[in-house]
Amino acid sequence: MALGLAAIMAMTAMTGCGGRSSAKTDSTTGGDKKQAEATSGKEKITLRIGSGHSESNPWITALEDYFVKNVSERVSEETNYEIDWVKSYGGSVISLGNELQGVQDGLVDIGCTILVFEASRLPLQDMVYSMPFSCSAIMLYYNCDMFREVGLDPNTPPTTIAEMADDISKLMVKDGDTVTRYGLNVAVRRYQLANWIGGQGDYNFFGDNEGGRTAPMTKVTFGEDGTLRNFLTEWQKVIATGGYKPYEDDINEEFSLELFGMAIMSTARIGKIKSLVGDKFEWNVAALPKVNADDKGGIAVGGSCVVMFDPDNDPAQVDATWEFVQFMVSAEEQFQFHQATGYIPVNKTVYNLPEADKWFEENPMYKVAIDCIHASNPNVQEPFDI
């Protein structure tokens, strides 16, 4: 499903800021505070900012680097005030999804959250502009230690579905009739199927009118051109192993707990998997296994965009939002977001940053998805049917 991604902040007028919590604060206290006020000649005001997202979330990092930083600087430069921030992230004051309610209840002055919009509904939101923000790609994640344990070479992961089925049989562990370790976990939904359909041959479209690009898509065509049959024929080999888990509970956690040897996930999960696994075992990523060995299409580009709204028809608000959008797609911010998540930067100048070459040399798995996209036919796309 095509999605637009927007960061929003719910704010109220800053009246009295009562209440105490164990939240983090950037303010000085006691004699230090009085001395600082005397030195600066500015009056201190307290603003409480919070979110259900934790400080490790890259969106909160962006919020800190842009919003908090700029508000602090502009208030200090343009007024006779300085801001003491009381920061309550990670649900310590307001839970995830209840940021607006937290503002309305007076628990914080600024609540921060992320909203995801369905593309078909964006015209109803007074959308002004959208900017590509991140790219993602579907990949194979696999446990290198498990590969070695069963005699598989972790340097040669499966390149086709048939090869993957063979590896599943070897990776699976059973206790009687009960599978205690699966070879593969993935729920084949629209996202996965679109890649396996689109990657066949030189490329293939999911539906008519080039998957909805040249005109509205009116039907799927994979049942007519044989690509669905090709996929199902190969996928039956996966099912027949008995070592395939076809539904996802918590695929990130379960991969880190070594409940299966392989998983098919987005490149956007690299950062999360890295933090969960730590040094418990060696793992890696590889290109999505093909339906047919001679397929050349590759994979489709996924991702998100930052969307600007103007519900109040306010040019000043639009200008301020545009500044934020430019910050979010700047090379430095894109690189930081990539390092934290695994998402692929949309700003090509990221690769010109002095630290980029060293980063990819030391973290080669972050480059696998980039190489896969570059090797893919641009006609391999998710269908534009929403």
C-alpha positions in Angstrom: 0.0 0.0 0.0 1.4 3.4 -1.0 1.8 5.5 2.1 2.7 9.1 2.9 4.5 9.7 6.1 4.2 12.9 8.1 5.6 14.1 11.5 3.2 16.2 13.5 3.4 18.1 16.7 0.3 18.9 18.8 0.8 22.1 20.8 -1.2 24.2 23.2 -0.8 27.8 24.4 1.9 27.8 27.0 0.2 28.9 30.2 1.2 27.5 33.6 3.4 24.4 33.4 2.5 22.5 36.6 3.2 19.0 37.6 6.3 17.0 38.2 7.6 13.7 36.8 10.8 11.7 36.5 11.2 13.2 33.0 14.6 14.3 31.7 15.2 18.0 31.8 17.8 20.3 30.2 17.3 23.0 32.8 19.8 24.1 35.4 18.8 24.1 39.1 19.4 26.0 42.3 22.3 28.5 42.5 23.5 27.5 39.0 20.1 28.4 37.5 20.1 31.8 39.3 23.6 32.5 38.2 22.8 31.5 34.6 19.8 33.8 34.6 21.8 36.7 36.0 24.6 36.2 33.5 22.3 36.0 30.4 19.8 38.6 31.6 17.0 36.5 30.2 14.0 35.1 32.0 13.7 31.3 32.0 10.5 29.6 30.7 9.8 25.9 31.0 8.3 23.9 28.1 7.3 20.2 28.5 7.7 18.1 25.4 6.8 14.4 25.3 6.1 11.4 23.1 5.3 7.7 23.3 8.3 7.2 21.0 11.6 6.6 22.8 14.7 8.8 22.4 16.4 6.1 20.3 13.6 6.5 17.7 15.1 8.3 14.7 12.0 10.6 14.5 12.7 11.8 18.0 16.3 12.4 17.0 15.1 14.5 14.1 12.7 16.4 16.4 15.6 17.2 18.8 18.0 18.2 16.0 15.6 20.4 14.3 12.5 21.5 16.3 14.0 21.7 19.8 17.2 23.2 18.5 15.6 25.9 16.3 13.0 26.9 18.9 15.6 27.3 21.5 17.9 29.4 19.3 15.1 31.6 17.9 13.5 32.3 21.3 17.0 33.2 22.7 17.9 35.4 19.8 14.6 37.1 19.2 13.1 37.5 22.8 14.1 38.1 26.3 13.6 34.5 27.3 15.4 31.2 27.3 13.8 27.8 27.4 14.3 25.0 29.9 13.0 21.8 28.2 11.5 19.1 30.3 11.6 16.0 28.0 9.3 13.0 28.6 10.0 10.4 25.8 9.3 6.7 25.7 5.9 6.9 27.2 7.0 8.1 30.7 4.2 10.7 30.7 2.1 10.1 27.6 1.7 6.8 25.9 2.2 6.1 22.2 -0.8 7.3 20.3 -2.1 9.5 23.1 0.1 12.5 22.5 -2.8 14.8 21.5 -4.8 13.7 24.6 -1.7 14.4 26.7 -1.6 18.0 25.5 -5.3 18.5 26.0 -5.0 17.1 29.5 -2.1 19.4 30.3 0.4 16.7 30.9 2.8 18.2 28.3 2.9 21.4 26.3 4.1 19.8 23.1 3.2 16.2 22.1 5.1 14.5 19.2 3.9 11.6 17.1 4.0 10.2 13.6 1.0 9.9 11.4 0.7 7.6 8.4 -1.8 8.6 5.7 -3.4 6.5 3.0 -2.4 8.0 -0.3 -6.0 7.9 -1.6 -7.1 10.2 1.3 -4.4 12.8 1.0 -6.5 15.1 -1.2 -8.9 15.4 1.8 -6.1 16.7 4.0 -5.2 20.0 2.1 -1.9 18.5 1.0 0.5 21.1 -0.3 3.5 19.1 -1.3 5.2 15.8 -0.6 8.9 14.9 -0.7 10.5 11.4 -0.9 12.0 10.8 2.4 13.2 7.2 2.5 13.6 4.1 0.3 13.3 0.5 1.4 13.8 -2.8 -0.3 12.7 -6.4 0.5 15.6 -8.7 1.6 16.5 -12.1 3.0 17.7 -12.1 6.5 19.5 -15.2 7.7 21.4 -16.6 10.7 25.0 -17.4 9.7 25.6 -19.5 12.8 22.6 -21.7 12.0 23.8 -22.1 8.4 27.2 -23.4 9.6 25.5 -25.6 12.1 23.7 -27.5 9.4 26.5 -27.5 6.9 25.4 -24.5 4.8 27.8 -21.8 3.6 26.7 -18.4 5.0 28.6 -16.8 2.1 26.3 -18.4 -0.4 22.7 -17.7 0.7 19.8 -19.1 -1.5 19.3 -17.1 -4.7 16.0 -18.8 -5.8 12.9 -20.0 -4.0 13.8 -23.6 -4.8 17.2 -23.2 -3.1 15.6 -21.5 -0.2 13.2 -24.5 0.2 16.2 -26.8 0.3 17.8 -24.7 3.1 14.6 -24.6 5.0 14.6 -28.4 5.2 18.1 -28.4 6.7 17.5 -25.5 9.1 14.2 -26.9 10.5 14.4 -28.7 13.9 11.6 -30.9 15.1 10.7 -32.6 18.4 8.6 -35.5 17.2 5.9 -33.9 15.1 6.4 -30.5 16.6 8.6 -27.9 14.8 10.8 -26.2 17.4 12.8 -24.2 14.9 11.5 -23.1 11.6 13.7 -22.6 8.5 11.8 -19.5 7.3 9.3 -16.9 8.5 7.4 -14.6 6.2 3.7 -13.8 5.7 3.2 -13.5 1.9 1.1 -10.4 1.5 0.7 -7.9 -1.3 4.1 -6.4 -0.7 6.0 -9.7 -1.0 3.9 -10.9 -3.9 4.3 -7.7 -5.9 8.1 -8.2 -5.7 8.0 -11.9 -6.8 5.5 -11.1 -9.6 7.4 -7.9 -10.7 10.8 -9.5 -10.7 10.0 -12.3 -13.2 11.6 -12.2 -16.6 13.1 -8.8 -17.5 10.2 -7.3 -15.5 6.5 -7.8 -15.1 3.5 -5.7 -14.2 1.1 -6.6 -11.4 -1.9 -5.3 -13.2 -3.1 -3.6 -16.4 -2.0 -0.2 -17.6 1.6 -0.9 -16.4 0.4 -1.6 -12.9 -1.6 1.7 -12.8 1.1 4.0 -14.0 -0.2 4.9 -17.5 -3.9 4.9 -16.5 -5.9 3.7 -13.5 -5.4 0.0 -12.9 -8.6 -1.9 -13.4 -7.5 -5.5 -12.9 -4.6 -7.7 -11.9 -2.9 -9.5 -14.8 -0.6 -12.0 -13.0 -3.3 -14.7 -13.4 -3.3 -14.2 -17.2 0.4 -14.0 -17.9 1.4 -17.0 -15.9 3.6 -15.3 -13.3 1.3 -16.2 -10.4 1.3 -19.8 -11.4 5.1 -19.6 -11.6 5.4 -18.2 -8.1 2.8 -20.7 -6.6 4.6 -23.7 -8.2 7.9 -22.7 -6.6 6.3 -21.6 -3.3 4.7 -25.1 -2.9 8.3 -26.3 -2.5 8.6 -24.1 0.5 5.3 -25.2 2.0 6.2 -28.9 1.4 9.2 -28.6 3.7 7.0 -28.4 6.8 9.5 -25.9 8.2 7.9 -22.7 7.0 6.0 -20.4 9.4 3.4 -18.6 7.2 2.3 -15.9 9.7 4.2 -13.3 11.6 3.9 -12.7 15.3 6.9 -10.6 16.3 9.3 -11.4 13.5 12.0 -9.0 14.8 12.1 -10.5 18.3 11.7 -14.1 17.0 14.6 -13.7 14.6 16.8 -12.4 17.5 15.6 -15.4 19.7 16.7 -17.8 16.9 13.3 -19.3 16.4 13.9 -19.5 12.7 16.9 -19.5 10.4 15.7 -17.1 7.7 13.2 -14.3 7.3 12.0 -12.0 4.5 11.8 -8.4 5.7 12.4 -4.8 4.6 15.8 -3.3 4.8 14.3 -0.8 7.2 14.5 -3.5 9.9 18.3 -3.7 9.9 18.8 -1.2 12.7 16.2 -2.9 14.9 17.6 -6.4 14.3 21.1 -5.1 15.0 20.0 -3.8 18.4 18.0 -6.9 19.3 20.7 -9.4 18.3 23.7 -7.6 19.5 26.6 -10.1 19.6 24.5 -13.2 20.3 25.1 -14.6 16.9 26.3 -13.7 13.4 23.6 -12.7 10.8 23.5 -11.2 7.4 21.2 -10.1 4.6 21.0 -11.0 0.9 19.0 -10.3 -2.2 15.4 -11.6 -2.3 15.5 -15.2 -3.7 14.1 -15.2 -7.3 11.1 -17.2 -8.6 13.1 -18.5 -11.6 16.9 -18.7 -11.8 17.0 -16.7 -15.0 14.8 -13.8 -13.7 16.4 -10.4 -14.2 13.8 -7.9 -12.9 15.0 -7.6 -9.4 12.9 -5.9 -6.7 10.6 -2.9 -6.3 11.5 0.3 -4.4 9.4 0.9 -1.3 9.6 3.7 1.2 7.9 6.8 2.4 7.6 10.5 1.9 7.2 13.6 4.1 4.0 15.4 3.4 3.2 19.1 3.9 -0.4 20.2 4.9 -2.0 23.6 4.9 -5.4 23.2 6.6 -5.4 26.9 7.7 -4.3 28.4 4.4 -1.4 30.0 6.2 1.7 30.9 4.1 3.9 31.3 7.1 3.1 27.8 8.3 3.8 26.4 4.9 7.2 28.3 4.8 8.1 27.0 8.2 7.1 23.4 7.3 9.2 23.6 4.1 12.2 24.5 6.1 11.6 21.3 8.1 11.1 19.2 5.0 14.4 20.5 3.6 16.1 19.5 6.8 14.7 16.0 6.7 16.0 15.3 3.2 19.4 17.0 3.8 22.4 14.7 3.3 23.4 14.8 7.0 19.9 13.9 8.3 19.4 11.3 5.6 22.7 9.6 6.5 21.8 9.6 10.2 18.4 8.1 9.5 19.9 5.5 7.3 22.4 4.5 10.0 19.7 4.2 12.6 17.2 2.2 10.6 18.6 0.7 7.4 16.4 2.8 5.2 18.1 3.8 1.9 18.8 7.6 1.6 16.9 9.5 -1.2 19.5 12.2 -1.3 22.3 11.0 -3.6 24.8 13.5 -2.0 24.8 11.2 1.1 27.3 9.1 -0.8 29.6 12.1 -1.1 29.9 12.6 2.6 33.4 12.0 3.9 32.3 9.4 6.4 30.1 7.5 3.9 32.8 5.2 2.4 34.1 4.2 5.8 30.5 3.5 7.0 29.7 1.1 4.1 33.1 -0.6 4.3 32.5 -1.3 8.0 28.8 -2.1 7.6 28.4 -3.9 4.3 24.9 -5.3 5.0 23.6 -1.7 4.8 24.7 -1.5 1.2 23.1 -4.8 0.0 19.7 -3.3 -0.5 21.2 -0.3 -2.3 23.1 -2.6 -4.7 19.9 -4.7 -5.3 17.9 -1.6 -6.2 20.6 -0.4 -8.6 20.6 -3.8 -10.3 16.8 -3.9 -10.6 14.8 -2.8 -13.6 13.0 0.4 -12.8 9.8 -1.1 -14.3 9.6 -3.4 -11.3 7.2 -1.4 -9.1 4.5 -2.0 -6.6 1.1 -1.6 -8.2 -0.4 1.9 -8.1 -3.9 0.7 -7.3 -4.9 2.7 -4.2 
